[in-house]
Amino acid sequence: MTSPSHHLSRRNLLAASAAVVVSFAAASCTPPRGSESPTPAPVSRGPRSSASDPWRPAVHLTAEKNWLNDPNGLVYHDGTYHAFYQYNPRGNSWGNMSWGHSTSKDLVQWEQQPVAMEASVDEEIFSGCIVVDTNNASGLGSAQNPPLVALYTSAYGKNGALPQGAQAQSAAYSTDGGTTWQKHRGNPVLNLEPTNNNFRDPKVTWYEPGRYWVMTTVVADAQVVKLFKSTDLLHWDFLSDFSGVGAQGGLWEVPELLQMSVEGSTARKWVMLLSINPGGIAGGSGMQYFVGEFDGTRFMAEDAAAPDAPLQESQWLDYGADYYAANSVSGAPGGKPVLLGWMGNWDYAQHVPTTPWRGAMAIPRELTLVRGEKRFELRSGVAAAAREVLERGEEKGKDLTVSSGSEDLGTDFAARTQLIDLELDLGTAREAGILLRHSPDAQDGLRISYEKDSGTLKVDRSNAGTSNFSEKFSPYHQVTVRPADGKVRLRILLDTSSVEVFAQDGQAVVTDTFFPDWDHIGASVFSMEGETAFAVRSRSL
């Protein structure tokens, strides 16, 4: 996870690859630190958007109040999805980093739980992960009641176990399904020598051929992913470093190593997900990925962009400004990785004009790995459990042809929140698209367009509402998308103050936040310099 200040001193790569010091502590523990401030009681679904709270999402996870950012500790356990996340229980800006906690049965309707682990003067609780220790290898539970084990980054303050400012990996566990957590007495369980101030973001996956857990972490300011292994989640041995490829323009954060099947074949590949801030494709925060092989020790990327290559040559999980720190839900059903990401950008996240809350998660997504024209590529779609909920509503449709002009879609499509499936056949038109959350005169609104000759999909939020809170709130974002049979198909999830555009069955995604006027709910389609045939389908949410 990132703090608001990105002006961190660059570490020497030799120091970044220093020897590992592992804390060989017994599997005993201490009771959780007493809360130093009140934590909110569980709320079902939480508050709804209103004229006084106009930008609160309807189908995305957010807190009832206060700041949240990176998701961590994502796990599916006993039929419930658990989302833990970076949370400030005391205010609406970054600070006092604790683990907030929400639960869901369907990835859409979330119930906020009490804070799971709260910051103290000597330790803030930065990002991490949770796994179900089914065989009680850690010894922190029992054979009859296997524990949930969390690995997280301890960011040390005054009187901490390490010098102030140091970061190392620690463990905690729960034997009551994630409701309460106890910290491991031997923390930290993984440290670097010398101690490092940017060593963070553990994520764990099981490596079956070796029968051990693999942890990915980063030395963020050196752009190095460090891999470790363990058989008990408490004692970790160094495996290797991954570095030297892809975008390098900022901190590397929240790495994850996934094994995935290649769609339509029996082949399997390994995928490394990696956030970067700044230096993303849309400016500020972003998420890149690499596809390759993992032999149990080293991850080797294939056909990866060189560090000095244009950003367009790297592979990006999302081309909008507001998708960061996504990682998968451990144990999620369905056979495909299910990701939850933060819908924010460090360029301006602390200044967005929402209150009493600030920060939301993107809709959970599932990933598919396919063979592209030049290399393996990821496709993204709404996760199956969430998709089932979003598609329950009555579908309303309209087919129309527009020639060099625009047409209002009418009251069936006038909404603050809706799931839209849009098909464009540009015909003779140069450009066509849809305007959402627009003013009565259609002068202001969120503009989603496709330009035929360049193949450019653009999401333009420059006239979509309040934007004067930050000079870095970029006006538009775009990506090249290939048409299929001369048509462009978009799935658009519009939710009050955000839009997620899935193009051509997830070939590319653009996620952006925006802050429209409460009474701007219009929807229109437009065609420029020629004729376009539109097929529009919508479900209210």
Disulfide bonds with the S-S distance in Angstrom:
none
